[in-house]
Amino acid sequence: MPKNAFYAQSGGVTAVINATACGVLETAKQYPDKIGKVYAGRNGIIGALTEDLIDTSQESAEAIAALRYTPSGAFGSCRFKLKGLEQNKAEYERLIEVFKAHDIGYFFYNGGGDSQDTSYKVSQLGDTLGYPITCIGIPKTVDNDLPITDTCPGFGSVAKYVAVSIREASFDVLSMAKTSTKVFIMEVMGRHAGWIAAAGGLAAEKESDGPHIIIFPEVIFDPEKFLAKVDFCVKKYGYCSIIVSEGAKNQDGKFISEAGTRDAFGHVQLGGVAPVIANIVKDKFGYKYHWAVADYLQRAARHIASKTDVEQAYAVGKAAVEFAVAGKTAVMPVIVRKSSQPYQWEIGSANLADVANVEKKMPREFISEDGFGITPACREYLQPLIAGEDYPPYKNGLPDYVELKNVAVPKKLATTFEVKK
Amino acid sequence: MPKNAFYAQSGGVTAVINATACGVLETAKQYPDKIGKVYAGRNGIIGALTEDLIDTSQESAEAIAALRYTPSGAFGSCRFKLKGLEQNKAEYERLIEVFKAHDIGYFFYNGGGDSQDTSYKVSQLGDTLGYPITCIGIPKTVDNDLPITDTCPGFGSVAKYVAVSIREASFDVLSMAKTSTKVFIMEVMGRHAGWIAAAGGLAAEKESDGPHIIIFPEVIFDPEKFLAKVDFCVKKYGYCSIIVSEGAKNQDGKFISEAGTRDAFGHVQLGGVAPVIANIVKDKFGYKYHWAVADYLQRAARHIASKTDVEQAYAVGKAAVEFAVAGKTAVMPVIVRKSSQPYQWEIGSANLADVANVEKKMPREFISEDGFGITPACREYLQPLIAGEDYPPYKNGLPDYVELKNVAVPKKLATTFEVKK
């Protein structure tokens, strides 16, 4: 009898993480001699710890196929990071208990840096706790901050959303600038890396195009320099269009806007730097301004997903299963760029040990000398990632996204497990 | 010699006001015996006052056709309202001076309620100042608050953007709710009327779907009732997805968030009610929340425009010219709904005297009894307006919007005119 597989989604969801799930599920079906059922964790790894598994074999082939164009995490995700074996052996023992009970021999974990740390720890189970399990990490993060892989599935679609949105808003503000709004500020995600903010720069194909200013987390915010550039843009182009990263920092290295709350990983929860920047502009020049905070709209925007991103998201899911059936473990499929023009890529492999807890920042040579824009090298890197459209089907004027049945696998254990936050 | 025409865009721009311009320009070319050149006002009526006219005949047919899928106001818009004849006769005399100098016999003014007040006043010029001019208002406003017309071009596309976005964000939050964000708040436009907020309700096709709560400007915000519903939703559905109108008001009838600045029409400039609502939720329940402010992104979002809206925007531009050449004046083409299922509409005509300064609010029967949702009647009204997609062409992963040359018409007057704010 082939072993069953466990698949879970972790961390912030994206417009294309379900395309990865689709790749995993459709590919697993092609190996019935090696993989039995695929059980999804309800709400990520928590589903494994609490024996709350979803039987994906209960879904129709059509529903699984529809995951390719449905944003969000179809099985539920979670923000929960397994501690080290030394600190919390009970969690690992519980995972083994659940995996054994359901005859699970494959572990697929779909997430970003924190999640790949979990993948790596689970991959060590075989050695340290004597339970053989094939463990494959699958990359996902809008932040684009995983190492080794050329890009992270989820990023290209956020990048496209941000570039499209700032182009549209810049056109709008240019129309209004004579008698009304002169400065527009759009806040985008990117906790510590400016990749998403940089993507906004793709909209500026010639000098006068917005965005005129990008505020990166990698460049300490200098209000004087910033205000001088705003002044220059309003005088020269009639308006100033600005992208600001939620992770923008002031001279003290602190986030310009700090909500004060922290997520389960201990990261500061951010939001609301755009109005702070707007006030700085207003105080100095008195210009009428508008600001937008895209927040979840950007990472959920499957309606304007990048075709490249959707294809890569599917491909890493497919590759993860192919790695597993080929006997690989403790690895993660990655995107390898062969060429930028024309854009060519293929799937490669990275060791989870090299991926976990490593954060890839924007290289300084991707940021223009004045710190407020992107360089041609950055454009060459980003451009292919937003290429192509991949529209979902519509019904009643709205995207016809799928909701799965998510039927629970009957529990086999008498024991329960309390997940400690 | 046929008279020339003047066309201008006014007030906040939309995703489809250029589709209307396209309708005007393409249709005017079909009547060379009646209409000479079409001059566009640079920055709306200010272009007429300052003799800053754009010669649209200098644009290629391709560029004019591309206006159909380009958001924003291609000639520049303005927030400027002509005063009454008694208060500022000089402005009207100046308009006549410019119109005479450029042999302008047709005046097309594309805007919302304040702008149609201007259209109406200009239409009176013929009578009171002895200058014969054919004057046609053309409806446009994302607020959907013009009277007589069944809907306002610009609204359907914002409605679609809001409904699509809240569906996507709701899917996202549902994925995260177990361990992270439980409450999501999206702020949308709509100064005094809740039409845009109501459109978000289209995304909720069954009880558990987001948005679960809509905060309308028409319904005084009751924090206790609101919090009780948030609590109910989080307990029943695991999360709560909320749309809040920028015009939401508290028990004193004041805007929940007031930026304190006013636009040229004297309207309070709003923004930032979403974080206020988020704090109310957090203070009561401590739930992790996220909020978004779509701001200009929503009205500029041509990438997800409603096909119905684009067609109607073009149709009112076309009809305006047809009205003019048929000898009508002081009228505005309107959308007349013949049937909702199947959706059928045609162009009708309204007198500017009946349009100016009348604001159409949401009927109470469109808002559910508890004040937090839309009724089936509202859904029947809104549904057809977001129907159909009308994607722009893409280049380099981005919408390939047109920028016109906007060549100035040589000035003929020695006099200048200072526009008073």
Interface residues (C-beta under 8 A of the other chain):
Chain A: Q9 G12 V13 A15 N43 G44 I46 T70 P71 S72 G73 A74 G76 S77 C78 R79 F80 K160 A163 V164 S165 R167 E168 A169 F171 D172 V173 L174 S175 M176 A177 K178 T179 S180 T181 F184 M186 L202 A203 E205 T261 D263 A264 Q269 G271 G272 A274 P275 K288 H290 W291 A292 V293 A294 D295 Y296 L297 R299 A300 A301 R302 H303 I304 S306 Q383 I386 A387 G388 E389 Y391 Y394 N396 G397 L398 P399 Y401 K421
Chain B: Q9 G12 V13 A15 N43 G44 I46 T70 P71 S72 G73 A74 G76 S77 C78 R79 F80 K160 A163 V164 S165 R167 E168 A169 F171 D172 V173 L174 S175 M176 A177 K178 T179 S180 T181 F184 M186 L202 A203 E205 T261 D263 A264 Q269 G271 G272 A274 P275 K288 H290 W291 A292 V293 A294 D295 Y296 L297 R299 A300 A301 R302 H303 I304 S306 Q383 I386 A387 G388 E389 Y391 Y394 N396 G397 L398 P399 Y401 K421
